[in-house]
């Protein structure tokens, strides 16, 4: 796997208010962001993106300046995308040397011959090189961005080696905010999915970038905030209002939304039909803990999650728990054939465009929602690796409901 070297900047943000540095809960909240360098992420290579080297076409040879002594030259687009001038990288050998070298057009002038070869070092099993790249939008905006090129297992990658950090200050406390570019093709920041946004919604000073179990073993959902969805902060609903392209200022505003596929909000209706042809009525499940899974017959990760979910369903009473598995396929015959060899202890439903738009617009599978007895979303998690944490959340809610029932 080849890896691209990225230079990383880290941002630390702080919000200020007139009197005590905290915004009134009815007013927009301004989060000032600062760059933080991220050359060696603690858990994974965030934003890593495959880059593919290929032979130089005649048109590219005419538009780029390459070294006169270079042989076997191949080019790759280190960064490209809508509204972005392409940043090229090259790999080559020089006459009399068998060593493969890499360069990146760091100043965007299409003159790769003037660039210094990248210097790699070994980090976390990959060869990693850092390079500062001047990225340009086609509208003329420029920004110097730290990139990394990574080489590993025969593949090549690139990533942006920085993130933005800030703090949302409310009367209920301070809430850490972290923004990352979703890939090396997103050096400018926007509320359109190209930027990944995490907010410490618990207010404990930590940001959970993945669904995990905490130190006590309790389930903890990822703190990711979706650009088009509301979220809870200090017990109140907020939404993302604006973000400047250079990533210096994020604005949050109070939200009037009360129904959303987000923890703390009333779960949207599911309009899907069951495999049997009957309509599914979420209202019939009031009083139950409901696990809604979005899955696909063609998703191997859905199958990896299946054994644990079948086990969970087998040990919980049907009058207190329901697992609703909504397929990404609309053809009942396709789903039924799959279930004959991959049995599920779930109430299986078929694809419905409105339901997927509300819950899983990407769409990504497997995606899980845990909904409490009152119809409120309590937990959201993506991926087969989260299934044990999802099961723990279901168990926690059932145990809580048992204690509450006993007290009554």
Secondary structure as UniProt FT lines:
FT   STRAND          2..6
FT   STRAND          10..11
FT   TURN            25..26
FT   STRAND          29..32
FT   STRAND          34..37
FT   TURN            46..47
FT   STRAND          49..50
FT   STRAND          54..55
FT   HELIX           58..63
FT   TURN            68..69
FT   STRAND          70..81
FT   TURN            82..83
FT   STRAND          84..94
FT   TURN            95..96
FT   STRAND          101..104
FT   TURN            106..107
FT   TURN            113..114
FT   STRAND          120..123
FT   TURN            124..125
FT   STRAND          126..137
FT   TURN            138..139
FT   STRAND          142..152
FT   TURN            153..154
FT   STRAND          155..160
FT   STRAND          162..170
FT   TURN            171..172
FT   STRAND          173..181
FT   TURN            184..185
FT   TURN            191..194
FT   STRAND          195..199
FT   STRAND          212..213
FT   TURN            215..216
FT   STRAND          219..220
FT   STRAND          224..225
FT   TURN            227..228
FT   STRAND          231..233
FT   TURN            234..235
FT   STRAND          236..243
FT   TURN            245..246
FT   STRAND          249..254
FT   TURN            263..264
FT   STRAND          273..274
FT   TURN            275..276
FT   HELIX           282..285
FT   TURN            286..287
FT   STRAND          289..295
FT   TURN            297..298
FT   HELIX           300..314
FT   TURN            318..320
FT   STRAND          321..327
FT   HELIX           332..341
FT   STRAND          347..349
FT   HELIX           353..359
FT   TURN            361..362
FT   STRAND          367..371
FT   TURN            373..374
FT   STRAND          376..382
FT   HELIX           384..386
FT   HELIX           387..407
//
